[in-house]
Amino acid sequence: MEEHATPEQPKLYKVKVETEVKKAELFFTPDGKLLREEEQAK
């Protein structure tokens, strides 16, 4: 887990998830709300 900041969100947490066929980055607010998900095929 990494801590990030954007102009819209002063504090975000990024979690990287990787499986056999794809990888994803999930961005959460400090209160645990999923803000954005970015997926890529391997």
C-alpha positions in Angstrom: 0.0 0.0 0.0 1.3 3.4 -0.9 0.1 6.9 0.2 -0.8 9.4 -2.6 -2.3 12.8 -3.0 -4.1 14.6 -5.8 -5.5 18.1 -6.1 -9.0 16.6 -5.6 -8.0 14.2 -2.8 -5.3 15.4 -0.4 -4.8 11.8 0.9 -5.3 8.5 -1.0 -4.1 5.0 -0.6 -3.1 2.9 -3.6 -3.1 -0.9 -3.4 -1.6 -3.0 -6.1 -3.2 -6.4 -6.9 -1.8 -8.9 -9.3 -3.2 -12.2 -10.6 -2.1 -14.6 -13.4 -4.0 -12.7 -16.1 -4.2 -9.1 -15.0 -2.9 -6.5 -12.5 -4.9 -3.7 -10.9 -4.3 -0.6 -8.9 -7.1 0.3 -6.4 -7.3 3.8 -5.0 -9.0 4.3 -1.6 -9.9 7.4 0.5 -8.8 7.4 4.1 -12.3 6.3 5.2 -12.0 3.1 3.1 -14.2 4.2 0.1 -13.0 2.8 -3.3 -12.4 5.8 -5.4 -10.9 4.4 -8.6 -9.7 1.1 -10.1 -7.2 0.8 -12.9 -6.8 -2.6 -14.6 -4.3 -3.9 -17.1 -3.9 -7.2 -18.8 -0.5 -8.9 -18.3 
